[in-house]
Amino acid sequence: MDPTSAKYLGAGLAVISLAGVGVGIGSVFSSLVSSVARNPASRDQIFGLAILGFALVEAVALYALVIAFLLLFAL
């Protein structure tokens, strides 16, 4: 296997984690909707926690993209 194809293969494997990020974001916001539907009075407190969860999950996506770009363009 030549280094160019290994580089592309590694970048593709690094980007596979974005599927998990999509599932995580969907889970965070489905839990938010479910929680607000059960108790609308606690919307303000729950919304802040949901945004924090979204930010943490989105950080994983950014890390995956950084790794993929490093594999593609730095090596």
N, C-alpha and C positions, 0 to 999 in steps of 0.2 A: 504494500500500500504506500503510495507516495504521500509526502507531507501535506500537499494541498488537499487531497481527498480526506485525510485524517482531520485536518483543520475544519473542513466543512461538516464532517460527521460529528465532531465534538461540539461545534456550535449548534447543530441541530439537536443534539442530546441535551444541551444546556437549556434550549428554548422549550423543551417538552414540559418543564415545570410550570409554564404559563397556563397549562390546562388546569393544574391544581389551584393556581391563583384565581382563575375564573370560577371554579367551584367554591373557593373560600369566600370570594366577594358575594356570590349568590347566597351562600349560607348566612353571611353576616346580615345582609339586607332582608332576607326572608325571616330571620329571627327578629329583626327590628319591626317589620310589619306585623308579625304575629304578636309580639309583646305590646305594641301600641293598640292593636285590636282588642286585646284582653283588658288592658288598663290604660285608657287614654290620658289619665291624669299624670302619669309618669313619663310622658313623651319627652320632656326636656332632659331629664336625667338619662334616659335610655339612648336618646339620639347622640349625646356626647360620647357614650361608650361605643356606639356603633361606628361613629366616625374614627375613633381611635382604633377599633378593630380593622376598619377599612384601610387605614394608613399602614398598619403593621402588615397586612396581607399584601398591599401594594408594594411595600418595601421589598418583599421577596421577588416580585416581578422585576423590579429595577435591578436587583442583584443578578438575576438570571440574564437580563439583557446586557449588563456590564460584562459578565463572564463570556457571553456569546460574542460580543464585540471585541473583547480582548483576544479571544481565540481567532477571530477572523482577521483583525487588523494589526495586532501587536506581534504576532509570531511570524 
